[in-house]
């Protein structure tokens, strides 16, 4: 017969009276924790004296956003109440639910826009969505959509039920030695010989010990540190800058027109604060209006100083790089910046309102578009991506421009970020007469691929199980 530990004996003696019981109940009788009871039960199960049943109960819980909607209704439901005959789009924009609700109404085909009027489709209703919110079901497509929107979360509750087997019951019936066990012997016990009658604890050397979870750096921060180390090894210097930036540096200095859609409120967090424009801003203004002293014709139209003075939460770290170039117009310059940026995104599995971006620039005599491709290819190889390719793209401040993609087994080609050579309209007003290679890459996307995540929000959640199980060992760096 396999030897039992004292804890297993205590468990079997108690379980013989209960026959079947859940872990918390037994823990109360044995004055220990449910986790300890389950551990002892698994040991007894291995010897055929107990059965451990793991029961998983799935349920849906509201997120903080979902709790508000459960009380007041979904944004589309709230907004649909105001879609009355003669209502205009500008009228609807005054409601708090417009930003999310109107997009959902359009997506579900419940309203249409004709000129300035918003019309309700006959029979339009959000009753099914509200029903899914009140009574979610794992098989309901509406419930799945609410989970994707971050309104509901699927939660699992695990409980254990323990049952004594006939063999365990028979063993307990014969009587179990429940005397306290001794794990270590003292000098006095050995000299006096009392060790011979001591109830010694038996050890099973074939059993794995309890896992130890040492403290370690967050997996996301380790990947950011790895990127930083790779670029420093490639000869780059790191740049730093504030998250609050002037629109002039965030947009205008990068030849982004003042009427560009990305500068509107739905994409950018604007602040009440303003800052005076830097000396020499007139050259940037002239570039926008007429092309300045270059062959460019600019964007034309009107360029307003007050619009350039507005402060924003930076939408990209390029705002830091362009200021560094303005202070250092002569080569060589080889720098990067890893920092958090902010955009008014609807939060879901692949989008957050704040995320990290890696920005890099290289300025020197004779650098070419081919050098840019080589730098990006080397960086991604060192990050562990063997397949790297590039495709033409468009960005307001680079020409030529490209998108970098990496190949992931089982997924295919994934776009990682954009790059290009700064246009003359960007460099000329700053007094730069040399080519500038630039790129901006999504840090969180690389982290998701490296960590095997499907939901971007998991990078910022305090999921202890995820943090414990994610290896802390760093992958060996590759290269071309």
C-alpha positions in Angstrom: 0.0 0.0 0.0 1.3 3.5 -0.9 2.3 5.5 2.1 0.1 8.4 3.1 1.2 11.7 4.4 -0.3 12.9 7.7 -2.3 15.5 5.8 -3.7 12.9 3.5 -4.7 10.8 6.6 -6.4 13.7 8.2 -8.3 14.4 4.9 -9.4 10.7 4.5 -10.5 10.5 8.1 -12.7 13.6 7.7 -13.9 12.6 4.2 -14.9 9.2 5.5 -17.5 10.9 7.6 -18.6 13.3 4.8 -18.3 10.9 1.8 -18.5 13.8 -0.6 -17.8 17.5 0.2 -16.5 20.6 -1.5 -13.0 22.0 -0.8 -14.0 25.1 1.3 -16.2 22.9 3.6 -13.4 20.4 4.2 -10.9 23.3 4.7 -13.1 24.6 7.5 -13.2 21.2 9.2 -9.4 20.7 8.9 -8.6 24.4 9.7 -6.6 25.0 6.6 -7.1 26.5 3.1 -9.1 25.1 0.2 -6.0 25.1 -1.9 -4.2 22.9 0.6 -7.2 20.5 0.7 -7.2 20.2 -3.1 -3.4 19.5 -3.0 -3.8 16.7 -0.4 -6.8 15.3 -2.3 -4.8 15.0 -5.5 -2.1 13.1 -3.7 -4.8 10.7 -2.3 -6.3 10.4 -5.8 -3.0 9.3 -7.2 -3.1 6.4 -4.7 -6.7 5.5 -5.4 -8.3 6.7 -2.2 -10.2 9.8 -3.4 -11.7 11.4 -6.5 -11.2 15.1 -7.3 -13.9 16.7 -9.5 -13.0 20.1 -11.0 -16.2 22.0 -11.8 -15.9 25.1 -14.0 -18.9 27.5 -14.0 -18.8 30.2 -16.7 -20.7 33.4 -16.2 -20.8 36.9 -17.7 -19.9 40.0 -15.7 -20.2 43.6 -16.6 -17.2 45.8 -17.1 -17.3 49.3 -15.5 -18.5 50.6 -18.8 -21.1 47.7 -19.0 -22.5 48.5 -15.5 -23.3 52.0 -16.7 -25.0 50.7 -19.9 -26.9 48.1 -17.9 -28.4 50.9 -15.8 -28.9 53.6 -18.6 -29.1 51.5 -21.8 -26.5 51.0 -24.5 -25.2 54.2 -26.3 -27.1 53.3 -29.4 -30.3 52.8 -27.4 -29.9 56.2 -25.7 -29.3 57.9 -29.0 -32.1 56.2 -30.9 -34.6 57.8 -28.6 -33.6 61.2 -30.0 -33.8 60.2 -33.6 -37.2 61.9 -34.3 -38.6 63.4 -37.5 -36.6 66.5 -38.5 -33.6 65.8 -36.3 -30.2 66.9 -37.8 -26.8 65.4 -37.4 -25.6 68.5 -35.6 -28.4 68.1 -33.1 -27.5 64.5 -32.3 -23.8 65.5 -31.9 -24.8 67.4 -28.7 -25.7 64.2 -26.9 -23.1 62.4 -24.7 -23.9 59.0 -26.4 -23.2 60.3 -29.9 -19.5 59.3 -30.2 -20.2 55.6 -29.7 -23.9 55.4 -30.3 -24.1 56.9 -33.8 -21.4 54.6 -35.1 -23.3 51.6 -33.7 -26.6 52.8 -35.2 -25.0 53.2 -38.7 -23.2 49.8 -38.3 -26.5 48.0 -37.5 -28.4 49.8 -40.3 -30.9 51.4 -37.9 -30.4 55.0 -39.2 -29.4 56.7 -42.4 -28.2 60.2 -43.2 -29.8 62.3 -46.0 -28.1 65.6 -46.3 -28.2 67.1 -42.8 -31.0 65.0 -41.6 -30.8 61.7 -39.7 -33.6 59.3 -40.5 -34.7 56.2 -38.4 -35.1 53.1 -40.5 -38.7 51.7 -40.1 -38.8 49.1 -37.4 -35.4 50.1 -36.0 -34.9 48.7 -32.6 -32.1 47.8 -30.2 -34.3 45.4 -28.1 -32.2 42.4 -29.0 -29.0 44.1 -28.0 -30.5 45.2 -24.7 -31.8 41.6 -24.1 -28.3 40.3 -24.6 -27.0 42.9 -22.2 -29.5 41.9 -19.5 -29.4 38.1 -20.1 -26.1 37.2 -21.9 -25.7 33.8 -23.5 -22.5 32.1 -24.8 -24.2 31.1 -28.0 -25.8 34.4 -28.7 -24.0 36.5 -31.4 -25.2 39.7 -29.7 -23.5 38.6 -26.5 -20.2 37.9 -28.4 -20.4 41.4 -29.9 -20.8 43.0 -26.4 -17.7 41.1 -25.3 -15.8 42.4 -28.2 -16.9 45.9 -27.4 -15.6 45.5 -23.8 -19.0 45.8 -22.2 -19.2 42.2 -21.0 -16.5 39.8 -19.8 -16.6 36.1 -19.6 -15.7 34.9 -16.1 -14.9 31.4 -14.9 -15.4 30.2 -11.4 -13.7 26.9 -10.4 -14.7 24.7 -7.5 -13.6 21.3 -6.4 -15.7 18.5 -5.1 -13.9 15.6 -3.3 -15.3 12.1 -2.9 -13.7 9.2 -0.9 -13.4 5.9 -2.9 -14.4 2.5 -1.5 -10.6 1.8 -1.0 -10.2 5.0 0.9 -13.3 4.2 3.0 -11.9 0.8 3.8 -8.5 2.2 4.7 -10.1 4.8 7.0 -12.2 2.1 8.6 -9.1 0.2 9.7 -7.9 3.3 11.7 -5.3 5.9 10.7 -2.4 7.1 12.7 -3.3 10.8 13.2 -0.4 11.6 15.5 1.6 14.7 14.6 4.3 14.1 12.1 7.9 15.1 12.5 9.8 16.5 9.5 13.2 16.9 11.2 15.0 15.1 14.0 16.7 16.9 16.8 20.1 15.9 18.3 18.4 14.8 21.5 16.0 12.5 19.7 18.8 10.8 17.9 21.0 10.3 21.1 18.1 9.2 23.2 16.7 6.8 20.6 13.2 8.3 20.8 13.4 8.8 17.0 12.4 5.1 16.6 8.9 5.7 18.0 8.4 9.2 16.4 5.9 9.5 13.6 8.3 10.5 10.9 7.0 12.3 7.8 7.5 10.3 4.6 8.7 12.0 1.4 7.8 11.0 -2.2 10.8 12.0 -4.2 8.9 11.4 -7.5 6.5 14.3 -6.7 7.2 17.7 -8.1 7.6 20.5 -5.5 5.3 23.4 -5.3 6.0 26.0 -7.9 7.9 29.1 -6.8 7.0 32.4 -8.5 9.8 34.8 -8.1 9.4 38.5 -8.8 10.2 39.6 -12.3 9.9 42.5 -14.7 6.5 42.7 -16.6 6.7 40.9 -19.9 5.7 44.0 -21.8 8.4 46.1 -20.2 11.0 43.3 -20.9 10.1 43.5 -24.6 10.4 47.3 -24.6 13.8 47.0 -22.9 14.9 44.5 -25.5 14.0 46.9 -28.3 15.9 49.7 -26.5 19.0 47.5 -26.1 19.0 46.3 -29.7 18.9 49.9 -31.0 21.6 51.0 -28.6 23.7 48.2 -29.8 23.1 49.3 -33.4 24.6 52.7 -32.5 21.5 54.8 -31.9 21.0 57.3 -29.0 17.7 57.5 -27.1 15.6 60.6 -27.1 13.1 61.7 -24.4 10.2 64.2 -24.5 7.1 65.2 -22.7 3.7 63.6 -23.5 2.2 67.1 -23.9 3.3 68.6 -27.2 2.5 71.7 -29.1 0.5 71.2 -32.3 3.2 72.9 -34.2 5.7 70.1 -33.4 3.1 67.3 -33.4 1.6 68.3 -36.8 2.7 71.5 -38.6 6.5 70.9 -38.5 5.7 67.5 -40.1 3.9 69.1 -43.0 0.5 67.8 -41.9 -2.1 70.3 -43.1 -4.2 72.1 -40.5 -7.4 70.7 -42.0 -6.1 67.1 -42.0 -8.7 64.6 -40.5 -6.2 63.2 -38.0 -6.1 66.6 -36.4 -9.8 66.7 -35.6 -11.2 66.2 -32.1 -12.2 62.6 -32.8 -8.5 61.6 -33.3 -6.6 63.9 -31.0 -6.8 64.9 -27.3 -6.6 68.7 -27.3 -5.7 70.6 -24.1 -6.7 74.0 -23.0 -3.1 75.1 -22.7 -1.2 76.9 -25.5 2.5 77.6 -26.0 4.2 80.4 -28.1 5.5 79.3 -31.4 9.3 78.8 -31.7 11.5 81.3 -33.5 11.5 80.7 -37.2 8.0 79.2 -37.4 7.4 81.6 -40.3 9.3 79.2 -42.6 7.0 76.3 -41.7 4.0 78.6 -42.2 5.3 79.6 -45.7 5.9 76.0 -46.5 2.3 75.1 -45.8 0.8 78.1 -47.7 3.0 78.2 -50.8 6.0 75.8 -50.5 8.4 78.4 -49.2 11.7 78.6 -51.1 11.4 75.0 -52.4 9.9 73.5 -55.6 6.8 72.5 -53.6 3.5 74.3 -53.9 2.5 73.6 -50.3 -1.0 72.9 -49.2 -2.4 76.4 -50.0 -5.3 77.8 -48.0 -5.0 79.4 -44.6 -2.5 78.6 -41.9 -3.5 79.8 -38.4 -1.0 80.5 -35.7 -3.5 79.9 -32.9 -4.2 76.4 -34.2 -0.4 75.6 -34.2 -0.1 77.0 -30.6 -2.6 74.5 -29.2 -1.2 71.8 -26.9 -2.2 68.1 -27.4 -1.4 64.8 -25.9 1.2 63.6 -28.5 -0.2 61.4 -31.2 3.2 60.0 -32.1 6.8 60.2 -30.9 7.8 61.9 -34.2 7.1 65.1 -32.4 10.1 64.4 -30.2 12.3 63.4 -33.2 11.5 66.5 -35.3 12.5 68.8 -32.4 15.8 66.9 -32.0 16.5 67.5 -35.7 15.6 71.2 -35.4 18.3 71.5 -32.6 20.8 69.3 -34.6 20.5 70.2 -38.3 23.9 68.9 -39.2 24.8 65.2 -39.5 25.3 62.6 -38.3 22.1 62.0 -36.3 21.1 58.5 -35.4 18.4 58.4 -32.6 15.2 56.7 -31.5 12.4 57.3 -29.0 10.2 54.8 -27.3 7.2 56.4 -25.6 3.5 56.4 -25.0 1.2 58.2 -27.4 -2.5 59.1 -27.2 -5.3 58.9 -29.7 -9.1 59.0 -29.4 -9.6 55.3 -30.3 -12.6 53.1 -29.5 -11.1 50.5 -27.1 -11.3 46.9 -28.3 -9.1 43.9 -28.6 -6.7 45.6 -31.0 -7.0 49.3 -30.1 -6.3 51.4 -27.0 -6.5 55.2 -26.5 -2.9 55.1 -25.3 -0.1 52.9 -26.5 3.6 52.8 -27.1 5.4 53.7 -30.3 9.0 53.3 -31.4 10.2 56.2 -33.5 13.7 56.3 -35.2 15.6 58.7 -37.4 18.9 58.6 -39.3 20.4 61.7 -40.9 23.8 61.6 -42.7 25.4 62.4 -46.0 24.5 59.8 -48.7 22.1 57.7 -46.7 19.5 56.1 -49.0 16.1 54.4 -49.0 18.1 51.1 -49.2 19.8 51.9 -45.9 16.3 52.4 -44.3 15.2 48.9 -45.5 18.4 47.4 -44.1 18.0 49.0 -40.7 14.4 47.8 -40.4 15.2 44.3 -41.6 18.1 44.0 -39.1 15.9 45.3 -36.2 13.1 42.8 -36.9 15.5 39.9 -37.4 17.0 40.7 -34.0 13.5 40.8 -32.5 13.0 37.2 -33.7 11.1 37.7 -37.0 12.7 35.9 -39.8 10.4 36.9 -42.6 10.4 40.7 -43.3 9.0 42.5 -46.4 8.0 46.0 -47.4 5.3 47.5 -49.5 4.7 51.0 -50.9 2.5 53.3 -48.7 1.6 56.9 -48.1 2.4 59.2 -45.2 2.0 63.0 -45.2 5.6 63.7 -44.2 7.7 61.0 -46.0 8.3 60.3 -49.7 9.0 57.6 -50.6 7.0 55.8 -47.9 6.5 52.1 -47.0 4.8 49.8 -44.6 6.9 47.0 -42.9 5.4 43.6 -42.5 6.7 40.4 -40.7 5.6 36.9 -41.3 4.1 35.0 -38.3 3.6 31.2 -38.6 -0.1 30.3 -38.6 -1.2 33.9 -39.1 0.6 35.2 -42.2 2.0 38.7 -43.0 1.3 41.3 -40.3 1.8 45.0 -40.7 4.1 46.5 -38.1 4.5 50.2 -38.9 5.4 52.8 -41.4 8.6 54.4 -42.6 10.1 56.6 -45.3 12.4 59.5 -46.1 11.4 62.9 -44.8 10.0 65.2 -47.5 11.8 68.4 -48.4 8.8 70.2 -47.0 9.7 68.8 -43.5 13.5 69.3 -43.6 13.9 72.6 -45.5 12.2 74.9 -43.0 14.5 73.5 -40.3 17.6 74.2 -42.3 18.4 70.5 -42.9 20.1 69.8 -46.2 20.7 66.1 -45.8 18.4 63.1 -46.3 16.5 61.9 -43.1 15.3 58.3 -42.8 12.4 57.9 -40.4 10.1 55.2 -39.1 7.4 54.6 -36.5 6.6 51.1 -35.3 3.9 49.7 -33.1 5.5 48.3 -29.9 2.3 46.7 -28.6 1.7 44.8 -31.8 5.2 43.2 -31.5 4.5 42.4 -27.9 1.2 40.7 -28.8 2.9 38.5 -31.3 5.8 37.6 -29.1 3.6 36.8 -26.1 0.8 35.1 -28.1 -1.9 37.4 -27.0 -5.2 38.0 -28.9 -6.4 41.0 -26.7 -4.2 44.1 -26.5 -5.8 45.0 -23.1 -4.1 42.0 -21.5 -0.8 43.8 -21.7 -2.0 46.3 -19.1 -4.2 44.0 -16.9 -2.9 42.7 -13.6 -3.5 39.1 -14.6 -1.4 37.2 -12.0 -1.7 33.9 -13.9 -0.4 35.5 -17.1 2.5 37.2 -15.3 3.5 34.0 -13.5 3.4 31.7 -16.6 5.1 34.0 -19.0 8.8 33.0 -19.2 11.3 35.5 -18.1 14.1 34.2 -20.3 14.9 36.4 -23.2 15.1 35.0 -26.8 18.5 35.0 -28.4 18.9 37.8 -30.8 19.2 37.1 -34.5 20.4 39.3 -37.3 20.9 39.4 -41.0 
